[in-house]
């Protein structure tokens, strides 16, 4: 792999090999696909330019999801899905911005996959030790789920609208919001039956 390392870097090679697919599968090598792994690492590097003073709730949620999933995926040799989750985090962090503390936690998670660039970023953030000897971050169970959810609103089984409510909202609150959102399809009629699936959908059934 010396030519690949000289051109793209050892971390890019590592990321690409782990991202190719399930660890147990035989997968064809494609040198041109290395650029995707390289770009991911470049984006992870550039997150230094988006550091914020206050933590964004969406970034915090996805960070905790990432710590949990990557840790579990490493144990189960699911390296490709671990990298997919880290890519999701980078997408959200680029859009929303992240704090230094959030960035450091992410770099700790990235380190087993890309130890060289992770250590460089770690030192750029002012640390003097190596990121590769730092303890794995702990995730907060209470921050894994969003505070709000989007529910589909159906009328006689056909999707008509969507409503956003606090997670685990009551059926009464969901019904009220659903009726308002689907008012033009109800045409002033009161549903004869309501099918409610918490955090997923409200189906307003009109009598024939």
N, C-alpha and C positions, 0 to 999 in steps of 0.2 A: 504493500500500500504506500510505499514511499512517495511515488509521484503524486498520488492523491493528497497526501499530507502536505507536500510542498506547495500544491496549488490551492487547496481549500482549507487546510488545517486539520489537526488530529481530532478536534472536537466535532467538526463537521462530519468527518468520517464516522465517528461514534454515533452521532445523532442519526445519520442516514441509515446506518446498519440496523439500529434499533427501531427506526420508524418504518422500515420496509414492509413489515407485516408481523404476524404472530411469530414468536421466537421458534416454535417447533416446525414452521412451514419452510419449504424450499422455495425461494423467490429469486427471480432473475435479476442480476445486477444491471443497473442502468446509470452510467456515469453522469449523464445529463441531469438526472434527478437530484444530484448532490446540491445543486444550486438552491433548492427549496430549503434544505437543512441549513445551508449557509445563511440564507436570508432570515430564517427564524432566529439564529444566533445574533445576527446583526440587529434585529429588532429588539431582542432582549438587551443588548448592549445599549441601544439608544433610549431605553426607558430611563436612563440617568437624566435625560433632558426633560422628563415630564414629572419630576418629583414635586409633590405638593405638601403643604403644611398640615392639611386636614384629611383624614381618611374618608374615602368615598365608600358608601355602604355596599354598592354593587361590587367594587373591587375587593372589599373585605370578605364578602360572601364567596366570590369565586376563588379567592386566595385560600380560604378554609376548605373549600371543596377540592382544590388542587392539592393541598397538603395531604388530605385524607386519601384521595384517589391515587396519587402517585406513590404514596407509601404502601398502599395495598397492592398496587400493580407491580411494584418492585418485588414484593414477596411472592407474587404469582407469576413472575416472569412475563408480564404483559407490558413490555417496554413501549410498544407502539401506541397503545392507548394512553399510557402515562405521558408520552410526548404530545399526543393530541390534546390532552387536558392542559398542558403547559402552554400550548399554542392558543387555546381559548383564553387563558389568563392574560397572555400578552396582548391579545386583541382588546380585551376589556380595559387593561391598564393603559394602553395607548390612547384609548378614547376618553377615559375618565381621569387619568392621572393617578399616581400612587405616592404614598409616603415613603420615606427612607426605611422605616421599620418594615413596611409591607414588601418593599423591594428586597431587603435583606433576607426576609423569610423565603421569598421566591427563589433567590439565588442559592439558598441552602438546599432547596428542592432540586434545582437545576444541576447542582454540583456533581452528583454521581454520573450524570449523563455527559456533561461538558465541564470537566474539572478545571481545565486551563483558563477558559474565558470566565468561568464563575469566580475563580480566585482573583483574576485581574479586576473584575467588577467589585469584588469584596474589598480589595485594597483601595480602589478608586473611591469607595464610600467611607474611607478613613479607618478601616480595621487593620490591625497589625498582625494578627494571627492568620492562619489559613482557613478558608471556608470549609475545607475538606476534613477538618477535625471538629467542626461545630456540631452540636447535638441537633438531631432532626427536630424541626419545629412541631409544636403541638397544635392541633386544630380545635376550634371551639364548636362543640356540637350545636349550640344555640344559634350559630351564625351560618349554618349550612343551607338554610332555607330562606327564600325571600319573604319579606313581610307582607307582600301582596301577591295575588295570583290572578291570572286571566281565565275566566270561565267562558265556555261556548254557550250561546243562547240559541236554542232550537225551538221551532214552532212546528208541531206535528212531525218531529224527527228531522226537519230540514234546518240546517245552520242558517241563522238570520243575523246574528250580531255577536259581539263579545262584550263582556263587562269585567272590570278590574275591581277586586274587593280585597279587604284584609284576609290573610290566610285563615282558614277555618271559620269563615263567616257563617252565621246561622242560615238555615234554610229560608226563614222569613225575610232576612235582609237580601238574600240572593234572589228570591222570587220577586220582591219589590223592584230591584234593579233590573232584573230580566224583563219584567213587564214594561218598564219604561223604555228599555232599549229596543224592544220588539213591538212597540205600540202600533205601528202602522200595519203590521202583519196580523195583529190581533183584531183590528177593526172594531175596537170597543167591546169585544166579547171577553167574557171571563173564562179562563181555562177550566175545563172539567176535571183535569188531573195535572199534577206537576211531578215530573221525575227529576229528582235532585241528586247529583253525585258531588259530594263535597270537594271543593277545590278543582272541579273539572267541568261540570256542565249543569245547565238548567233546561229541561225540555218542557215546554208549555203545550199541553195537549188540548186541542179544541174538539168539542163534541161534533159529530157529523150532522 
